[in-house]
Amino acid sequence: MPLLDHFRPPVYPRHRWESFHSNWATRIADALNDRLPEDFLAEEYTHSADSLEIDIATYETDPDVGGNGKTATLTWRPQAPVVVMPATFPDNFEVKVFGRVGGMNLVAAIELVSPGNKDRPAVMQAFASKVAAYLHQGVAVIIIDIVTARRANLHNATMRLMSGPATTLLPDEVAQYAVSYRPVIRDARPEIEQWRETFGVGDALPTMPLRITGDFFVPVDFETAYTEACRRRRIIQ
């Protein structure tokens, strides 16, 4: 089905993009688990910055409640902090793929860009830093951006943070896109391979390659997962 604009009428605000993104991540994880071998597991991890702030406020007003639901005894408190600085807690809508041999080891991640990820330079840098950290650790990544409300390009922000050459950048006018990254060492040289697709409202979403381990890839069919998420959220019948 054609890509809809989830950030403007008539879809928004009748259907909130936060709920859609969360459901879309679930559909992507479900589809991956249908393809992955038993030694791998895909799980969605989603939260918005607003919900994180609420959690922090709850702790500050109720410090005696432990994380296990039991009442904790407050026996020690540090001195006042030396410095307090402003912080950024970006939105997080992602699917993580873990290898389960010898423990849960992160092997790949799919990042669904939100408007909050493109809100201001500090948040964009936080997003780019997370993706760069994954790639430096050898974790394969896909970024997909369907946001129409803000035009900042987080792929380009990531490439600039990693000092990538100009050939790694998308044109400035590109607003919606998907990029798959594969970190690899070839002939003793560390490299990051890229697959890139661009699209817009009204287009079908692409299928992107996701490296799981070595030369083992699985296709991520964003279009099918997107259609199912739209149906589940009653955006389409």
FIKOL-997611 format. One record per residue: x, y, z of N, C-alpha, C in turn; residue in three letters; residue number from 1. Coordinates in nm, 2 decimals. Layout:
BEGIN
nc1  nc2  nc3  cac1  cac2  cac3  cc1  cc2  cc3  rest  nr
X  Y  Z  X  Y  Z  X  Y  Z  ALA  NUM
...
//
This chain:
BEGIN
nc1  nc2  nc3  cac1  cac2  cac3  cc1  cc2  cc3  rest  nr
0.08  -0.12  0.00  0.00  0.00  0.00  0.09  0.12  0.00  MET  1
0.04  0.24  -0.04  0.12  0.36  -0.05  0.15  0.41  0.10  PRO  2
0.27  0.47  0.11  0.30  0.53  0.24  0.21  0.64  0.27  LEU  3
0.15  0.65  0.39  0.07  0.76  0.44  0.15  0.86  0.52  LEU  4
0.10  0.98  0.53  0.16  1.08  0.62  0.10  1.07  0.76  ASP  5
0.18  1.01  0.85  0.13  0.98  0.98  0.15  1.10  1.08  HIS  6
0.19  1.21  1.03  0.22  1.33  1.11  0.14  1.45  1.08  PHE  7
0.04  1.44  0.99  -0.05  1.54  0.95  -0.19  1.49  0.93  ARG  8
-0.29  1.58  0.93  -0.42  1.53  0.90  -0.43  1.48  0.76  PRO  9
-0.52  1.38  0.73  -0.62  1.33  0.81  -0.58  1.21  0.90  PRO  10
-0.46  1.16  0.89  -0.42  1.04  0.97  -0.40  1.09  1.11  VAL  11
-0.32  1.19  1.13  -0.29  1.25  1.26  -0.37  1.37  1.28  TYR  12
-0.43  1.40  1.40  -0.41  1.33  1.53  -0.51  1.21  1.56  PRO  13
-0.60  1.18  1.46  -0.69  1.07  1.49  -0.62  0.94  1.52  ARG  14
-0.51  0.92  1.45  -0.42  0.80  1.48  -0.29  0.85  1.52  HIS  15
-0.25  0.83  1.65  -0.12  0.89  1.70  -0.01  0.81  1.64  ARG  16
0.10  0.88  1.60  0.21  0.82  1.54  0.29  0.73  1.64  TRP  17
0.28  0.77  1.77  0.36  0.69  1.87  0.30  0.55  1.88  GLU  18
0.17  0.53  1.88  0.11  0.40  1.88  0.14  0.33  1.75  SER  19
0.14  0.40  1.64  0.17  0.33  1.51  0.32  0.28  1.51  PHE  20
0.41  0.37  1.55  0.55  0.33  1.55  0.57  0.21  1.64  HIS  21
0.51  0.21  1.75  0.53  0.09  1.84  0.48  -0.04  1.78  SER  22
0.36  -0.03  1.72  0.30  -0.15  1.66  0.38  -0.19  1.53  ASN  23
0.43  -0.09  1.46  0.51  -0.13  1.34  0.64  -0.20  1.39  TRP  24
0.70  -0.16  1.49  0.82  -0.23  1.54  0.79  -0.37  1.58  ALA  25
0.67  -0.39  1.64  0.63  -0.52  1.68  0.61  -0.61  1.55  THR  26
0.55  -0.56  1.45  0.53  -0.63  1.33  0.66  -0.67  1.26  ARG  27
0.75  -0.58  1.26  0.89  -0.61  1.21  0.95  -0.72  1.29  ILE  28
0.95  -0.71  1.42  1.01  -0.81  1.50  0.95  -0.95  1.48  ALA  29
0.81  -0.95  1.47  0.74  -1.08  1.45  0.79  -1.14  1.31  ASP  30
0.79  -1.06  1.21  0.83  -1.11  1.08  0.98  -1.16  1.08  ALA  31
1.07  -1.09  1.15  1.20  -1.14  1.16  1.21  -1.27  1.23  LEU  32
1.14  -1.29  1.34  1.14  -1.41  1.41  1.09  -1.53  1.33  ASN  33
1.00  -1.50  1.23  0.96  -1.61  1.14  1.07  -1.65  1.05  ASP  34
1.17  -1.57  1.03  1.28  -1.60  0.94  1.41  -1.64  1.01  ARG  35
1.43  -1.59  1.13  1.56  -1.62  1.20  1.57  -1.76  1.24  LEU  36
1.70  -1.81  1.24  1.72  -1.94  1.31  1.69  -1.94  1.46  PRO  37
1.68  -2.05  1.52  1.65  -2.06  1.66  1.75  -1.99  1.75  GLU  38
1.87  -1.98  1.70  1.98  -1.92  1.78  1.97  -1.77  1.79  ASP  39
1.87  -1.71  1.72  1.86  -1.56  1.72  1.72  -1.52  1.75  PHE  40
1.70  -1.40  1.81  1.57  -1.35  1.86  1.56  -1.20  1.83  LEU  41
1.45  -1.16  1.77  1.42  -1.02  1.75  1.32  -0.97  1.85  ALA  42
1.35  -0.85  1.91  1.25  -0.80  2.01  1.24  -0.65  1.98  GLU  43
1.12  -0.59  2.00  1.10  -0.45  1.99  1.13  -0.38  2.12  GLU  44
1.19  -0.26  2.11  1.22  -0.18  2.23  1.17  -0.04  2.20  TYR  45
1.07  0.01  2.26  1.01  0.14  2.23  0.98  0.22  2.36  THR  46
1.01  0.35  2.35  0.96  0.44  2.45  0.98  0.58  2.39  HIS  47
0.90  0.67  2.44  0.91  0.81  2.40  0.98  0.89  2.51  SER  48
1.04  1.00  2.48  1.11  1.08  2.58  1.01  1.13  2.68  ALA  49
0.88  1.15  2.65  0.79  1.20  2.75  0.76  1.09  2.85  ASP  50
0.75  0.96  2.81  0.73  0.86  2.91  0.85  0.84  3.00  SER  51
0.97  0.86  2.95  1.09  0.84  3.03  1.09  0.95  3.14  LEU  52
1.06  1.07  3.10  1.05  1.18  3.20  0.95  1.16  3.31  GLU  53
0.84  1.10  3.28  0.74  1.06  3.38  0.80  0.96  3.48  ILE  54
0.87  0.86  3.42  0.93  0.76  3.51  1.03  0.82  3.61  ASP  55
1.11  0.91  3.55  1.21  0.98  3.64  1.14  1.06  3.75  ILE  56
1.04  1.13  3.71  0.96  1.21  3.81  0.90  1.12  3.92  ALA  57
0.86  1.01  3.88  0.80  0.91  3.98  0.91  0.87  4.08  THR  58
1.02  0.84  4.04  1.13  0.80  4.13  1.17  0.92  4.22  TYR  59
1.17  1.04  4.17  1.21  1.15  4.25  1.10  1.18  4.36  GLU  60
0.98  1.16  4.34  0.87  1.19  4.44  0.84  1.07  4.53  THR  61
0.89  0.95  4.49  0.87  0.83  4.57  0.99  0.74  4.58  ASP  62
1.09  0.79  4.65  1.22  0.73  4.65  1.23  0.60  4.73  PRO  63
1.12  0.57  4.81  1.13  0.45  4.90  1.07  0.33  4.83  ASP  64
1.03  0.34  4.70  0.97  0.22  4.63  1.08  0.16  4.55  VAL  65
1.11  0.03  4.58  1.22  -0.04  4.51  1.17  -0.09  4.37  GLY  66
1.26  -0.13  4.29  1.22  -0.17  4.15  1.15  -0.30  4.15  GLY  67
1.15  -0.38  4.26  1.07  -0.50  4.26  0.94  -0.49  4.32  ASN  68
0.89  -0.36  4.35  0.76  -0.34  4.40  0.76  -0.34  4.56  GLY  69
0.87  -0.37  4.62  0.88  -0.37  4.77  0.93  -0.24  4.82  LYS  70
0.89  -0.21  4.94  0.94  -0.08  5.00  1.08  -0.10  5.04  THR  71
1.17  0.00  5.00  1.31  -0.01  5.03  1.34  0.09  5.15  ALA  72
1.43  0.05  5.23  1.47  0.13  5.35  1.58  0.23  5.30  THR  73
1.56  0.35  5.32  1.66  0.45  5.28  1.76  0.47  5.39  LEU  74
1.88  0.41  5.36  1.99  0.41  5.47  2.10  0.49  5.43  THR  75
2.12  0.53  5.31  2.24  0.61  5.27  2.20  0.70  5.15  TRP  76
2.25  0.82  5.15  2.23  0.91  5.04  2.36  0.99  5.01  ARG  77
2.39  1.01  4.89  2.52  1.08  4.86  2.50  1.23  4.89  PRO  78
2.61  1.30  4.89  2.61  1.44  4.90  2.55  1.50  4.77  GLN  79
2.51  1.63  4.78  2.46  1.70  4.66  2.55  1.69  4.55  ALA  80
2.51  1.67  4.43  2.60  1.65  4.31  2.68  1.78  4.29  PRO  81
2.80  1.76  4.24  2.89  1.88  4.22  2.84  1.96  4.10  VAL  82
2.79  1.89  4.00  2.74  1.96  3.88  2.61  1.90  3.83  VAL  83
2.52  1.98  3.79  2.40  1.93  3.72  2.39  1.99  3.58  VAL  84
2.38  1.91  3.48  2.38  1.96  3.34  2.25  1.92  3.27  MET  85
2.20  1.99  3.18  2.09  1.95  3.10  2.12  1.82  3.03  PRO  86
2.01  1.74  3.01  2.03  1.61  2.95  1.93  1.59  2.83  ALA  87
1.96  1.50  2.74  1.87  1.46  2.63  1.84  1.32  2.64  THR  88
1.71  1.29  2.64  1.66  1.15  2.64  1.58  1.13  2.52  PHE  89
1.64  1.08  2.41  1.57  1.07  2.28  1.46  0.97  2.28  PRO  90
1.37  0.98  2.19  1.27  0.88  2.16  1.35  0.75  2.12  ASP  91
1.29  0.64  2.14  1.35  0.51  2.11  1.25  0.42  2.05  ASN  92
1.25  0.40  1.92  1.16  0.30  1.86  1.25  0.21  1.77  PHE  93
1.28  0.10  1.82  1.38  0.01  1.75  1.35  -0.14  1.77  GLU  94
1.40  -0.22  1.68  1.40  -0.36  1.69  1.54  -0.41  1.70  VAL  95
1.57  -0.49  1.81  1.70  -0.55  1.83  1.70  -0.69  1.80  LYS  96
1.81  -0.74  1.74  1.82  -0.88  1.71  1.94  -0.93  1.79  VAL  97
1.92  -1.04  1.87  2.02  -1.10  1.96  2.06  -1.24  1.91  PHE  98
2.19  -1.27  1.92  2.23  -1.40  1.91  2.23  -1.47  2.05  GLY  99
2.17  -1.59  2.07  2.15  -1.64  2.20  2.25  -1.75  2.23  ARG  100
2.35  -1.77  2.15  2.46  -1.87  2.19  2.56  -1.80  2.28  VAL  101
2.57  -1.86  2.40  2.67  -1.80  2.50  2.61  -1.67  2.56  GLY  102
2.48  -1.65  2.56  2.43  -1.53  2.62  2.36  -1.45  2.51  GLY  103
2.29  -1.34  2.56  2.22  -1.25  2.46  2.32  -1.15  2.41  MET  104
2.36  -1.17  2.29  2.46  -1.07  2.22  2.39  -1.00  2.11  ASN  105
2.39  -0.87  2.12  2.33  -0.78  2.02  2.41  -0.80  1.88  LEU  106
2.33  -0.83  1.78  2.40  -0.85  1.65  2.35  -0.75  1.54  VAL  107
2.22  -0.70  1.56  2.17  -0.61  1.46  2.06  -0.52  1.53  ALA  108
2.03  -0.40  1.47  1.93  -0.32  1.52  1.86  -0.24  1.41  ALA  109
1.73  -0.22  1.42  1.65  -0.14  1.32  1.60  -0.02  1.39  ILE  110
1.63  0.10  1.34  1.59  0.22  1.41  1.48  0.29  1.33  GLU  111
1.36  0.30  1.39  1.25  0.37  1.33  1.26  0.52  1.38  LEU  112
1.29  0.61  1.29  1.30  0.75  1.32  1.17  0.81  1.37  VAL  113
1.17  0.89  1.47  1.05  0.96  1.52  1.08  1.11  1.50  SER  114
0.97  1.19  1.51  0.99  1.34  1.50  1.08  1.39  1.61  PRO  115
1.07  1.33  1.73  1.15  1.37  1.84  1.30  1.35  1.82  GLY  116
1.34  1.25  1.74  1.48  1.23  1.70  1.53  1.34  1.62  ASN  117
1.45  1.42  1.55  1.49  1.53  1.46  1.45  1.66  1.52  LYS  118
1.43  1.67  1.65  1.37  1.79  1.71  1.47  1.90  1.72  ASP  119
1.60  1.87  1.76  1.70  1.98  1.77  1.84  1.91  1.76  ARG  120
1.94  1.99  1.74  2.08  1.94  1.72  2.12  1.84  1.83  PRO  121
2.10  1.87  1.96  2.14  1.78  2.06  2.08  1.64  2.05  ALA  122
1.95  1.63  2.02  1.88  1.50  2.00  1.93  1.43  1.88  VAL  123
1.95  1.50  1.77  2.01  1.44  1.65  2.15  1.38  1.68  MET  124
2.23  1.46  1.75  2.36  1.40  1.79  2.35  1.28  1.87  GLN  125
2.25  1.28  1.96  2.24  1.16  2.05  2.20  1.04  1.96  ALA  126
2.11  1.06  1.87  2.07  0.95  1.78  2.19  0.90  1.70  PHE  127
2.26  0.99  1.64  2.37  0.96  1.55  2.48  0.89  1.63  ALA  128
2.50  0.93  1.76  2.60  0.87  1.84  2.56  0.72  1.88  SER  129
2.43  0.70  1.90  2.39  0.56  1.92  2.41  0.47  1.80  LYS  130
2.38  0.52  1.68  2.40  0.44  1.56  2.55  0.42  1.54  VAL  131
2.63  0.52  1.56  2.77  0.51  1.54  2.83  0.41  1.64  ALA  132
2.78  0.41  1.76  2.83  0.32  1.86  2.80  0.18  1.82  ALA  133
2.68  0.15  1.77  2.65  0.02  1.73  2.74  -0.03  1.62  TYR  134
2.76  0.06  1.52  2.85  0.02  1.41  2.99  0.00  1.45  LEU  135
3.04  0.08  1.54  3.18  0.06  1.59  3.19  -0.07  1.67  HIS  136
3.08  -0.12  1.72  3.09  -0.25  1.79  3.06  -0.37  1.70  GLN  137
3.05  -0.34  1.57  3.02  -0.45  1.47  2.88  -0.49  1.46  GLY  138
2.78  -0.41  1.51  2.64  -0.44  1.51  2.59  -0.38  1.38  VAL  139
2.52  -0.46  1.30  2.45  -0.41  1.17  2.33  -0.33  1.21  ALA  140
2.30  -0.22  1.13  2.20  -0.13  1.16  2.12  -0.10  1.03  VAL  141
1.99  -0.08  1.05  1.90  -0.02  0.95  1.84  0.10  1.01  ILE  142
1.84  0.22  0.94  1.76  0.34  0.97  1.65  0.35  0.87  ILE  143
1.53  0.37  0.92  1.42  0.40  0.82  1.35  0.52  0.88  ILE  144
1.33  0.62  0.79  1.27  0.75  0.83  1.15  0.78  0.74  ASP  145
1.03  0.77  0.80  0.90  0.81  0.73  0.85  0.94  0.78  ILE  146
0.92  1.01  0.86  0.88  1.14  0.93  0.87  1.25  0.82  VAL  147
0.75  1.31  0.82  0.73  1.43  0.73  0.73  1.56  0.80  THR  148
0.71  1.56  0.94  0.70  1.68  1.01  0.83  1.76  1.03  ALA  149
0.94  1.69  1.02  1.07  1.76  1.02  1.16  1.70  0.92  ARG  150
1.25  1.78  0.86  1.33  1.73  0.74  1.47  1.70  0.77  ARG  151
1.52  1.71  0.89  1.66  1.68  0.92  1.69  1.53  0.88  ALA  152
1.81  1.51  0.83  1.85  1.38  0.78  1.95  1.31  0.88  ASN  153
1.90  1.21  0.95  1.98  1.15  1.06  2.09  1.05  1.00  LEU  154
2.07  1.00  0.88  2.17  0.93  0.82  2.29  1.02  0.79  HIS  155
2.27  1.13  0.73  2.38  1.23  0.71  2.44  1.27  0.84  ASN  156
2.36  1.29  0.94  2.42  1.33  1.07  2.51  1.22  1.13  ALA  157
2.47  1.10  1.11  2.56  0.98  1.15  2.69  0.98  1.07  THR  158
2.68  0.99  0.94  2.79  0.98  0.86  2.89  1.10  0.89  MET  159
2.84  1.22  0.91  2.93  1.33  0.95  2.99  1.30  1.08  ARG  160
2.92  1.25  1.18  2.98  1.22  1.31  3.09  1.12  1.29  LEU  161
3.08  1.02  1.20  3.18  0.92  1.18  3.28  0.96  1.07  MET  162
3.28  1.09  1.03  3.38  1.14  0.93  3.37  1.07  0.80  SER  163
3.25  1.03  0.76  3.24  0.96  0.64  3.26  1.05  0.52  GLY  164
3.31  1.00  0.41  3.33  1.08  0.29  3.20  1.13  0.23  PRO  165
3.20  1.22  0.14  3.08  1.28  0.08  3.00  1.18  0.01  ALA  166
3.06  1.07  -0.04  2.99  0.97  -0.11  2.89  0.89  -0.02  THR  167
2.91  0.90  0.11  2.82  0.83  0.20  2.69  0.91  0.23  THR  168
2.69  1.04  0.19  2.57  1.12  0.22  2.46  1.11  0.12  LEU  169
2.34  1.13  0.17  2.22  1.14  0.08  2.21  1.29  0.04  LEU  170
2.14  1.31  -0.08  2.12  1.45  -0.11  2.03  1.53  -0.01  PRO  171
2.06  1.65  0.01  1.99  1.73  0.11  1.84  1.73  0.10  ASP  172
1.79  1.72  -0.02  1.64  1.72  -0.04  1.57  1.59  0.00  GLU  173
1.65  1.49  0.02  1.59  1.36  0.06  1.53  1.36  0.20  VAL  174
1.41  1.34  0.22  1.34  1.34  0.35  1.31  1.21  0.40  ALA  175
1.26  1.12  0.32  1.22  0.98  0.36  1.32  0.88  0.29  GLN  176
1.37  0.79  0.37  1.47  0.70  0.32  1.49  0.58  0.41  TYR  177
1.56  0.48  0.36  1.60  0.37  0.45  1.75  0.34  0.41  ALA  178
1.83  0.31  0.51  1.97  0.28  0.49  2.01  0.16  0.57  VAL  179
2.07  0.06  0.51  2.12  -0.05  0.58  2.27  -0.05  0.59  SER  180
2.33  -0.07  0.71  2.48  -0.06  0.73  2.53  -0.20  0.77  TYR  181
2.64  -0.24  0.71  2.70  -0.37  0.75  2.85  -0.34  0.78  ARG  182
2.89  -0.34  0.91  3.03  -0.33  0.95  3.10  -0.46  0.91  PRO  183
3.22  -0.45  0.85  3.29  -0.57  0.81  3.44  -0.54  0.81  VAL  184
3.52  -0.64  0.83  3.67  -0.63  0.81  3.70  -0.71  0.69  ILE  185
3.76  -0.64  0.59  3.80  -0.71  0.47  3.94  -0.68  0.43  ARG  186
4.02  -0.78  0.42  4.16  -0.76  0.39  4.23  -0.68  0.50  ASP  187
4.19  -0.70  0.62  4.24  -0.63  0.74  4.20  -0.48  0.74  ALA  188
4.10  -0.45  0.66  4.05  -0.31  0.66  3.91  -0.31  0.72  ARG  189
3.89  -0.23  0.82  3.75  -0.21  0.87  3.67  -0.13  0.77  PRO  190
3.55  -0.17  0.73  3.47  -0.10  0.64  3.32  -0.10  0.68  GLU  191
3.24  -0.01  0.63  3.10  -0.01  0.66  3.03  -0.01  0.52  ILE  192
2.96  -0.11  0.48  2.89  -0.12  0.36  2.75  -0.06  0.38  GLU  193
2.70  0.00  0.27  2.56  0.07  0.28  2.48  0.02  0.16  GLN  194
2.35  0.00  0.19  2.24  -0.01  0.09  2.14  0.10  0.12  TRP  195
2.10  0.17  0.02  2.02  0.29  0.04  1.90  0.29  -0.05  ARG  196
1.78  0.33  0.00  1.66  0.35  -0.08  1.59  0.47  -0.03  GLU  197
1.54  0.55  -0.13  1.46  0.67  -0.10  1.32  0.65  -0.15  THR  198
1.22  0.72  -0.08  1.08  0.71  -0.12  1.01  0.83  -0.06  PHE  199
0.88  0.84  -0.08  0.80  0.95  -0.03  0.66  0.91  -0.01  GLY  200
0.58  1.00  0.05  0.44  0.97  0.07  0.38  0.92  -0.06  VAL  201
0.30  0.81  -0.06  0.24  0.76  -0.18  0.32  0.64  -0.24  GLY  202
0.44  0.63  -0.20  0.53  0.52  -0.25  0.52  0.39  -0.16  ASP  203
0.56  0.28  -0.22  0.57  0.16  -0.14  0.70  0.16  -0.06  ALA  204
0.71  0.10  0.05  0.83  0.10  0.13  0.92  -0.02  0.08  LEU  205
1.05  0.00  0.10  1.14  -0.10  0.04  1.16  -0.22  0.13  PRO  206
1.22  -0.33  0.07  1.28  -0.44  0.15  1.43  -0.42  0.16  THR  207
1.48  -0.42  0.28  1.62  -0.39  0.30  1.69  -0.51  0.36  MET  208
1.82  -0.53  0.32  1.90  -0.64  0.38  1.95  -0.61  0.52  PRO  209
1.94  -0.70  0.61  1.99  -0.69  0.75  2.09  -0.80  0.77  LEU  210
2.22  -0.76  0.79  2.32  -0.86  0.82  2.30  -0.92  0.97  ARG  211
2.30  -1.05  0.98  2.28  -1.11  1.11  2.42  -1.15  1.17  ILE  212
2.49  -1.23  1.08  2.63  -1.27  1.12  2.70  -1.31  0.99  THR  213
2.83  -1.27  0.99  2.91  -1.31  0.87  2.84  -1.26  0.74  GLY  214
2.82  -1.36  0.65  2.75  -1.33  0.52  2.60  -1.37  0.53  ASP  215
2.55  -1.39  0.65  2.41  -1.43  0.66  2.32  -1.31  0.67  PHE  216
2.24  -1.28  0.58  2.15  -1.17  0.57  2.00  -1.22  0.58  PHE  217
1.91  -1.14  0.63  1.77  -1.16  0.62  1.71  -1.04  0.55  VAL  218
1.60  -1.05  0.47  1.53  -0.94  0.42  1.44  -0.88  0.52  PRO  219
1.43  -0.75  0.53  1.34  -0.68  0.62  1.23  -0.62  0.53  VAL  220
1.11  -0.68  0.52  1.01  -0.63  0.43  0.93  -0.52  0.51  ASP  221
0.97  -0.40  0.49  0.91  -0.29  0.56  0.76  -0.27  0.51  PHE  222
0.74  -0.29  0.39  0.61  -0.27  0.33  0.50  -0.36  0.39  GLU  223
0.53  -0.49  0.40  0.44  -0.59  0.46  0.41  -0.56  0.60  THR  224
0.52  -0.53  0.68  0.50  -0.50  0.82  0.42  -0.36  0.84  ALA  225
0.45  -0.27  0.75  0.38  -0.14  0.76  0.23  -0.16  0.73  TYR  226
0.20  -0.24  0.63  0.05  -0.26  0.59  -0.02  -0.33  0.71  THR  227
0.05  -0.43  0.77  -0.01  -0.50  0.88  -0.03  -0.40  1.00  GLU  228
0.06  -0.32  1.03  0.05  -0.22  1.14  -0.06  -0.12  1.11  ALA  229
-0.08  -0.08  0.99  -0.19  0.01  0.95  -0.32  -0.06  0.97  CYS  230
-0.33  -0.19  0.94  -0.45  -0.26  0.96  -0.48  -0.28  1.10  ARG  231
-0.38  -0.32  1.18  -0.40  -0.34  1.33  -0.45  -0.22  1.40  ARG  232
-0.40  -0.10  1.35  -0.44  0.02  1.42  -0.56  0.09  1.35  ARG  233
-0.63  0.01  1.26  -0.75  0.06  1.19  -0.73  0.19  1.11  ARG  234
-0.61  0.21  1.07  -0.59  0.32  0.98  -0.64  0.28  0.84  ILE  235
-0.63  0.15  0.80  -0.69  0.10  0.68  -0.78  -0.02  0.73  ILE  236
-0.87  -0.06  0.64  -0.96  -0.18  0.67  -0.90  -0.30  0.61  GLN  237
//
